């Protein structure tokens, strides 16, 4: 983004606060398959593995 090179973390946080952050299609499919698995409680390891591959999904959560 032109003109945004000087932005630091606070500026980006304020900018992204009200934006709909995109996530990977693969992440959406993985979340859907985890939720359809029938388990009442999914493990933190399952979510962590998914979040490590998609930083924008991590920001949304």
LINTA-V48767 format. One record per residue. N is the residue number from 0. PHI is phi in whole degrees, -180 to 180 (NA if undefined). NEAR is the number of other ideal C-beta (glycine too) atoms within 10 Angstrom. Layout:
n: <N | N>
phi: <PHI | PHI>
near: <NEAR | NEAR>
//
This chain:
n: <0 | 1 | 2 | 3 | 4 | 5 | 6 | 7 | 8 | 9 | 10 | 11 | 12 | 13 | 14 | 15 | 16 | 17 | 18 | 19 | 20 | 21 | 22 | 23 | 24 | 25 | 26 | 27 | 28 | 29 | 30 | 31 | 32 | 33 | 34 | 35 | 36 | 37 | 38 | 39 | 40 | 41 | 42 | 43 | 44 | 45 | 46 | 47 | 48 | 49 | 50 | 51 | 52 | 53 | 54 | 55 | 56 | 57 | 58 | 59 | 60>
phi: <NA | -65 | 87 | -110 | -64 | -88 | -65 | -103 | -59 | -63 | -68 | -66 | -62 | -66 | -66 | -84 | -57 | -111 | -93 | -82 | -81 | -75 | -127 | -65 | -61 | -64 | -68 | -61 | -65 | -66 | -62 | -62 | -70 | -65 | -73 | -80 | -63 | 87 | -79 | -68 | -121 | -86 | -76 | -63 | -65 | -66 | -67 | -62 | -62 | -69 | -68 | -64 | -90 | -142 | -61 | -70 | -65 | -61 | -66 | -65 | -79>
near: <6 | 4 | 6 | 9 | 6 | 6 | 13 | 7 | 7 | 8 | 11 | 11 | 11 | 10 | 12 | 13 | 7 | 6 | 8 | 7 | 11 | 11 | 18 | 14 | 8 | 11 | 18 | 12 | 10 | 18 | 17 | 10 | 9 | 14 | 10 | 8 | 9 | 5 | 10 | 4 | 5 | 13 | 10 | 9 | 8 | 14 | 16 | 10 | 11 | 20 | 17 | 10 | 12 | 18 | 12 | 13 | 20 | 16 | 13 | 14 | 8>
//
